[in-house]
């Protein structure tokens, strides 16, 4: 049976041409009296140039028992039932260079994806693609709210109360609501090869996100969870030209993006007794429509000295957002003026330069310099605000977020001996913030050293160690939003000390047995933060063992462990006792896989995964220590597959998946709509599933026997 390829790499073409030239040279040196082999029936099994048509089609069914939102989060298999398992792929090419390819997967599921492309080799190509991304959040939610577009109303017989326990119509008003959304992306791409060096390209992409999310709101001390309708649309366009030569390349691109939200705000009825007369409605903001326009250039240049390569990139962009503001209050006659819109205007700039060089056979150098600028030209607005739609809170000035960021990084590697290679490196990241922000600058300096030991060809060990120090300017309390604690430092710009190390090793014990291991340690301390995050420690390790005694049998086992620890402090008021909270998360995973071909027509596969995790949180206030209930998850999954090659063209596949997932979250366990007096909750519960998935699929290959390719001469 002839083997054909749907794509080829330049290396494959080089090898093929090399083999052809070698064969020609051998033929030229062969005496005329020798008997030449009859090659008329030979078929090329490595030639990348398909002529004709080939493909395959899959048709089958999946039956899921016990599936729910937890299991179907990204696959769309979210309920018990039968799903179509359909897919296809193939290609066709003519002797004149015209071609078409297609690859379609999961057509019976919400996670379907695929593309169709065609064109003429070396002249042009066109393609259309689709990508479905289902995200299922919860199917355990219930709510008394009824959606009418972006308005959430309550039943006509609703009885408001000061607590959920007094809402007498709550039980009879509850209805199930599925939380989740579908993200669907369609893209059109075209390229025109004007010459051997020049390519013109363009791509249009439309992405829709439709469904129901989860949000929350409050009336002072009374809170409510809400099912939020989602209807987003993003259009993007990228077009430009690229040039490639022997020693250099260049690419110029224009990018535009336009985001729209179907609603201006989420309005909802107040299920509680109004704290202020007339406060019967609430309102929550939604993502505003915005646009991006950007022009970018990038390329590289091969320098004639020391095998050096210079890379560069630059871009200028502009973000605009001018959606109308919501009214400051929902109260009729509140009389609080508000500007019509933000008229947001942010200019972006980016410049980068990189150099990689080998001045000596044993020495490699690399370095990069990057600048990113964000110039917020939005005019500041003074806006009167009220607290939870009820009490006047004063005037707030819209902040501006300008910054200039410079990053320098580089490193060097040197081979001291055949068995020893050392390296050093580091980076300096400095950011200067515009007026009106809580700090004026931050600086993060990091350095590291690395050594790789290869005592024998089959064993390699690498150790890396380093540290980092982040500094920041003095803290400006006046720049904080209203009512925010001035003693808390945000972790992304708070001063920080960091030490880290990593170890990796790979060992080829025999020709059939390999083993690798990796480990990482990091410790971050925020010594200058009076409150908030104080420390973060991370530990992780993983290992893989692979055994391949023969082509028809292989097995592997992967294992991993990770521990995350963070410490934070705070208090509820100036005259209250400070508290300290320590949170520890632990994750384990083990994956065992095997593949066996007992006979030519049969292929058996097995994959078993177990992945538990635990989270423990301890809090201390004064001399009183209290441990929160432990949160945990456990995934146990077994997958079996059997494939039988009935004929050269028809394959039958059977698969079975058994998955059990359990989780325990004290913040969700048993919390219903009326469990907490001042929280009308959606009642979502921790993720759990117990699923049996059966699949039967027929895969038919066509066209291969009729396909022709170049023959070796």
C-alpha positions, -999 to +999 in steps of 0.1 A: +000+000+000+014+034-010+020+059+018+011+095+011+015+126+031-009+155+035+019+180+043+056+181+039+085+198+056+114+214+036+137+188+053+117+160+036+121+176+002+158+180+008+162+143+017+141+133-013+162+154-037+194+141-021+183+105-025+174+112-062+208+128-069+226+099-052+207+074-072+215+093-104+252+095-096+253+058-088+236+050-122+262+072-140+291+052-124+275+018-132+291+000-162+269-003-192+271-041-191+255-043-156+219-055-154+197-026-143+167-032-120+132-029-134+117+001-116+085+004-137+064-011-108+081+008-080+060+031-059+074+061-041+065+058-004+081+090+008+073+115-020+054+145-006+037+153-039+003+138-039-017+137-072-053+125-070-077+122-041-076+106-007-094+109+025-112+092+053-147+096+069-158+086+104-194+078+113-205+066+147-223+073+179-214+081+215-237+071+244-232+090+277-247+078+309-246+103+338-231+132+318-238+167+332-223+202+331-192+191+351-184+165+325-193+185+294-176+217+303-155+219+271-169+189+251-206+197+251-214+161+263-235+176+291-265+152+295-274+116+294-281+105+258-266+096+224-244+119+204-233+116+168-196+109+163-188+122+128-157+135+112-139+136+079-105+146+064-090+144+030-071+161+002-070+163-035-043+176-059-040+179-096-009+177-118-013+214-124-008+223-087-044+229-077-054+214-044-080+212-017-077+200+019-103+195+046-104+183+082-137+182+102-139+169+137-166+163+164-194+174+140-220+159+163-209+179+193-209+216+204-171+213+203-171+208+166-142+222+146-127+221+112-114+238+081-115+236+043-088+251+022-078+252-014-057+269-039-029+265-063+006+256-051+029+286-052+002+310-063-026+315-038-046+297-011-080+303+006-094+287+037-125+288+060-125+274+095-149+270+124-141+264+161-168+257+187-159+260+224-187+251+248-182+261+284-207+245+308-205+261+342-234+248+364-266+228+359-275+229+396-286+266+396-321+277+405-335+313+405-368+332+409-356+357+382-371+355+347-350+369+319-364+393+293-333+403+273-311+422+297-339+426+323-344+402+352-378+404+367-396+386+395-430+368+394-461+390+399-469+373+432-434+379+446-433+389+483-403+410+492-388+407+527-358+418+547-343+383+545-345+353+523-364+334+551-393+359+548-396+356+510-427+334+512-430+330+474-394+320+469-398+282+469-427+281+444-409+306+422-377+288+417-368+275+382-337+258+369-313+278+348-283+264+330-252+285+334-227+284+306-220+297+271-209+288+237-180+305+219-182+301+182-155+314+158-155+315+120-124+326+101-117+334+065-080+334+054-065+342+021-029+344+008-015+354-026+021+346-035+030+375-057+065+361-062+091+338-046+097+365-020+065+384-016+032+372+000+000+392+006-024+379+032-057+387+049-078+371+076-113+380+088-125+364+121-159+366+138-164+353+173-197+350+191-201+343+228-237+335+237-252+320+269-257+327+306-231+336+331-230+342+369-227+376+385-237+392+417-249+426+431-260+441+464-282+467+481-259+477+509-258+446+531-283+425+511-268+405+482-281+385+453-266+362+427-279+367+392-280+347+359-264+372+335-274+369+298-243+369+276-244+380+239-210+393+228-197+397+192-161+404+182-150+410+146-113+412+138-094+418+106-057+412+099-041+420+066-006+427+053+024+417+033+055+396+040+088+395+023+114+368+027+149+367+013+180+346+018+194+367+046+164+386+059+126+386+062+100+413+069+063+414+077+039+444+078+005+439+094-027+459+101-050+445+128-084+458+137-108+445+164-144+455+171-162+443+202-199+447+208-222+438+237-259+433+229-269+452+261-259+483+279-265+471+314-281+443+334-313+454+352-328+433+380-357+436+404-349+441+441-362+409+459-357+426+493-377+452+511-362+485+499-339+502+524-347+535+508-383+540+495-384+535+457-353+514+455-370+485+438-345+480+410-308+474+407-284+477+378-250+461+370-226+472+343-215+450+314-185+450+292-187+481+269-181+481+232-146+489+222-122+489+192-085+483+185-066+496+155-029+485+152-001+486+127+028+463+132+061+454+116+085+425+124+114+407+108+149+393+112+183+398+096+211+372+094+244+391+101+277+380+085+296+379+119+296+351+144+265+333+131+244+361+144+207+368+140+190+401+146+153+402+152+131+433+155+094+442+159+074+474+163+038+484+165+015+514+171-021+509+182-051+528+195-079+516+218-112+534+218-142+530+240-171+555+240-201+535+253-227+555+271-226+556+309-254+540+330-274+564+351-257+569+385-289+558+404-320+538+395-341+559+419-366+580+401-358+617+405-324+611+421-311+642+404-275+631+402-259+642+369-236+620+350-215+626+318-227+609+287-197+586+280-161+581+289-147+588+254-118+565+263-086+569+241-055+549+248-024+548+225-002+518+225+034+514+213+058+485+212+094+482+201+117+452+205+152+442+194+169+409+199+203+395+190+215+359+192+252+351+184+279+325+186+312+343+187+331+311+197+323+275+189+316+269+226+299+302+235+264+313+227+250+348+236+215+362+234+199+395+244+166+413+240+154+449+246+117+457+247+097+488+252+059+489+257+041+522+261+005+529+271-005+565+268-040+571+283-053+602+267-088+599+282-099+631+298-105+626+335-141+629+346-155+638+380-185+616+387-208+618+417-215+583+430-237+566+456-230+535+476-250+504+466-275+526+448-287+540+481-264+565+499-245+595+485-208+587+486-191+619+472-173+624+439-148+601+422-124+610+394-119+585+366-083+572+368-059+572+340-036+542+333-005+554+315+028+535+318+062+531+302+078+496+305+114+487+296+126+452+297+161+439+292+170+403+293+198+381+281+220+352+288+251+332+279+260+295+276+295+281+275+306+245+271+334+241+296+339+204+287+323+177+267+303+167+298+297+202+313+278+233+301+272+264+322+250+294+317+241+327+333+213+351+326+190+377+339+164+403+332+156+439+343+120+450+342+113+487+349+079+504+348+071+540+352+034+549+358+015+580+348+001+606+372-028+595+395-016+560+402-007+546+436+030+542+427+052+561+403+076+532+394+085+496+400+117+477+392+122+440+391+157+426+387+163+388+383+194+368+378+201+331+375+228+305+369+225+271+353+247+240+348+241+209+327+261+178+334+262+149+309+285+122+325+274+097+298+256+102+265+225+086+279+222+108+311+218+146+313+212+166+345+204+204+346+203+225+378+192+262+377+191+286+406+183+323+409+167+352+427+148+383+420+141+416+438+112+439+430+113+475+443+086+502+442+083+539+449+065+553+479+027+545+481+003+574+473-028+568+495-047+597+478-047+578+444-067+549+458-104+544+449-129+556+475-131+536+507-101+513+498-077+503+526-044+523+522-024+495+540-030+469+513-005+466+484-016+449+452+006+419+446+016+428+410+035+459+420+042+454+458+079+451+467+089+414+466+119+391+474+121+359+454+144+329+453+139+299+430+155+268+417+148+239+393+162+205+386+156+184+355+172+151+344+167+127+315+181+091+313+179+067+284+186+035+305+183+012+275+171+014+239+136+007+252+135+024+285+137+062+292+131+082+324+128+119+331+122+140+362+116+177+369+114+197+401+108+234+409+109+255+441+100+292+445+096+314+475+081+349+473+080+372+503+062+406+504+080+421+534+069+457+528+032+450+526+015+460+560-017+440+550-028+417+522-005+391+506+025+383+527+041+353+512+037+327+484+056+294+482+055+269+454+068+234+451+063+210+422+078+178+409+070+155+380+084+123+364+078+102+333+088+066+326+085+052+291+090+016+280+089+006+243+101-030+241+090-033+204+070-015+178+038-032+187+040-025+225+046+006+245+037+018+280+043+050+300+036+063+335+035+100+345+033+113+380+033+148+395+029+167+428+024+205+434+021+224+466+010+261+468+011+281+500+001+317+506-001+338+537-022+370+540-033+393+567-060+420+573-085+434+596-122+445+594-117+480+609-092+503+626-104+492+661-106+454+653-081+426+659-059+418+629-063+384+613-039+361+596-049+334+570-027+306+557-039+286+527-023+254+514-032+236+482-018+202+472-023+185+439-013+150+428-016+132+395-007+098+381-014+087+345-007+052+331-010+046+294-003+016+271-007+006+235-005-030+222-009-045+187-013-082+194-020-090+158-017-070+126-054-060+125-059-053+162-048-023+183-056-020+220-051+012+241-054+019+278-052+051+298-058+055+335-057+088+353-061+097+390-058+133+402-067+143+438-063+177+454-067+192+489-070+227+502-066+237+538-072+272+552-064+282+587-072+316+601-060+333+633-076+364+649-059+374+682-053+342+701-081+323+684-072+298+656-099+284+634-096+260+605-120+262+576-135+229+564-112+212+539-119+216+502-109+187+479-114+173+444-107+138+430-107+128+393-106+091+385-107+083+348-103+050+328-102+049+290-102+018+269-099+016+231-101-012+206-095-008+169-099-035+143-088-031+107-115-050+089-102-043+054-074-021+041-099+007+039-124+000+068-115+003+105-139-003+134-132+015+167-147+008+201-141+030+231-152+031+267-146+059+292-154+057+329-150+090+347-158+098+383-152+134+396-161+145+431-154+178+449-161+194+482-163+231+486-175+244+520-186+277+504-210+259+481-220+227+499-257+228+508-260+265+501-294+271+486-313+302+477-325+308+513-296+293+533-280+327+540-305+353+553-289+382+534-279+363+502-304+352+476-282+326+460-284+306+428-278+274+448-249+261+426-232+230+441-197+217+438-188+198+406-196+161+406-201+135+378-202+098+374-201+090+337-200+060+315-193+068+278-195+042+251-184+048+215-187+029+182-172+045+151-165+033+116-136+049+098-134+044+060-104+055+039-107+061+002-086+071-027-053+058-015-051+029-040-059+052-069-035+080-058-004+085-079+028+102-069+062+108-083+081+076-088+117+072-079+140+068-109 
